[in-house]
């Protein structure tokens, strides 16, 4: 589905915009980090806005559903980023927290939520 693919790539850019400096720009000043992050986030917006538009108008997702999908993708991308790029270990309480977010996705889609009528 195009919406999911665009959201995946969008979140890759956003994760690097928000957290990449922790690994790659350790000695840069804050103003430079912000400018670089904004530059990366520009590409996130080029993907996120169409993803939401297509998901809402063509696939008939509700706004709430789009946000929940985006958050689930964000968690998955961040887990990979934090473990692979930042070299952090995932702790049991993080796993439980992420599971509860995934459970929110289940509740958002599993109980007969009807698509919007656009």
Backbone torsions as a table, in degrees:
resi	resn	phi	psi	omega
1	UNK	NA	131.0	-174.9
2	UNK	-59.8	-40.5	179.7
3	UNK	-57.4	-47.0	-178.4
4	UNK	-64.5	-42.7	179.8
5	UNK	-61.8	-46.0	178.1
6	UNK	-63.5	-39.5	178.1
7	UNK	-65.3	-37.6	177.6
8	UNK	-60.7	-50.6	-179.0
9	UNK	-68.4	-37.4	176.5
10	UNK	-57.1	-45.9	-178.6
11	UNK	-69.2	-28.9	173.4
12	UNK	-61.1	-47.3	178.4
13	UNK	-62.5	-44.8	-176.0
14	UNK	-66.8	-37.9	178.6
15	UNK	-62.4	-42.1	176.8
16	UNK	-67.9	-35.9	178.3
17	UNK	-64.5	-41.3	-176.1
18	UNK	-84.4	-34.2	-170.9
19	UNK	-123.1	-12.9	-177.4
20	UNK	-60.0	-33.2	-179.4
21	UNK	-64.8	-23.2	178.3
22	UNK	-63.7	-27.9	-180.0
23	UNK	-100.9	-42.5	-166.7
24	UNK	-103.9	-16.1	-177.5
25	UNK	-126.5	43.3	-174.2
26	UNK	-60.7	-31.2	-176.6
27	UNK	-101.9	1.8	-179.4
28	UNK	-77.8	153.8	177.3
29	UNK	-78.7	160.6	-173.0
30	UNK	-60.4	-40.0	-179.2
31	UNK	-61.9	-42.1	177.7
32	UNK	-64.1	-42.4	178.9
33	UNK	-60.7	-43.6	179.9
34	UNK	-63.0	-44.7	179.5
35	UNK	-63.2	-43.2	178.4
36	UNK	-64.3	-43.1	179.1
37	UNK	-62.6	-41.0	176.3
38	UNK	-61.5	-40.4	178.4
39	UNK	-62.2	-41.5	177.8
40	UNK	-68.4	-41.4	-178.6
41	UNK	-63.7	-26.9	176.5
42	UNK	-55.3	-43.6	-179.8
43	UNK	-70.0	-31.2	174.7
44	UNK	-61.5	-44.0	180.0
45	UNK	-65.7	-35.9	178.2
46	UNK	-61.3	-23.0	178.9
47	UNK	-101.3	-38.6	-175.4
48	UNK	-67.6	-44.6	-177.7
49	UNK	-62.0	-49.8	176.4
50	UNK	-63.5	-35.5	178.9
51	UNK	-58.7	-46.8	179.9
52	UNK	-68.5	-40.1	179.3
53	UNK	-63.2	-47.3	-179.7
54	UNK	-65.6	-43.4	179.7
55	UNK	-61.9	-38.3	-177.5
56	UNK	-77.7	-45.0	-173.8
57	UNK	-88.0	-39.3	-175.9
58	UNK	-93.9	-43.4	-178.0
59	UNK	-92.8	-6.7	175.2
60	UNK	63.2	32.4	171.2
61	UNK	-72.6	148.4	171.1
62	UNK	-79.6	159.8	177.8
63	UNK	-57.1	-42.4	177.6
64	UNK	-59.2	-42.8	-179.7
65	UNK	-65.3	-40.7	177.5
66	UNK	-60.8	-41.9	-179.5
67	UNK	-65.6	-41.5	-179.9
68	UNK	-66.6	-42.1	175.5
69	UNK	-57.9	-46.1	-179.0
70	UNK	-61.3	-40.8	-179.5
71	UNK	-67.7	-38.7	177.9
72	UNK	-64.3	-44.0	177.4
73	UNK	-62.5	-41.5	178.8
74	UNK	-58.6	-43.8	180.0
75	UNK	-63.0	-45.5	-179.5
76	UNK	-61.9	-47.7	179.1
77	UNK	-61.9	-42.4	-178.0
78	UNK	-66.8	-39.7	177.6
79	UNK	-57.8	-46.3	178.0
80	UNK	-62.8	-44.7	-179.2
81	UNK	-62.1	-49.7	-176.0
82	UNK	-64.4	-37.0	-178.5
83	UNK	-81.5	-42.1	-175.4
84	UNK	-83.7	-49.0	-174.9
85	UNK	-83.4	-49.7	-177.8
86	UNK	-83.8	-14.2	178.6
87	UNK	70.6	24.7	-179.1
88	UNK	-86.2	151.9	175.9
89	UNK	-91.6	140.2	177.5
90	UNK	-88.7	127.1	-177.2
91	UNK	-94.8	162.1	-176.4
92	UNK	-59.1	-39.0	-178.1
93	UNK	-68.8	-29.4	175.0
94	UNK	-69.2	-40.7	178.6
95	UNK	-60.9	-45.6	177.8
96	UNK	-61.1	-43.4	179.7
97	UNK	-62.2	-45.5	179.0
98	UNK	-65.4	-38.1	177.2
99	UNK	-60.6	-41.1	179.5
100	UNK	-64.8	-34.6	175.5
101	UNK	-66.8	-42.4	176.0
102	UNK	-62.2	-36.4	177.1
103	UNK	-62.8	-34.7	175.2
104	UNK	-60.2	-38.9	176.7
105	UNK	-62.1	-40.4	176.9
106	UNK	-60.4	-48.4	-179.0
107	UNK	-64.3	-31.6	-179.6
108	UNK	-68.2	-28.6	-174.0
109	UNK	-113.1	-16.9	-168.2
110	UNK	-88.2	-14.5	-170.5
111	UNK	-113.1	48.9	170.3
112	UNK	68.6	25.0	175.3
113	UNK	-63.0	121.3	-177.7
114	UNK	-85.3	140.6	176.9
115	UNK	-61.3	154.1	178.7
116	UNK	-65.9	162.7	-173.1
117	UNK	-106.8	49.7	178.4
118	UNK	-86.5	NA	NA
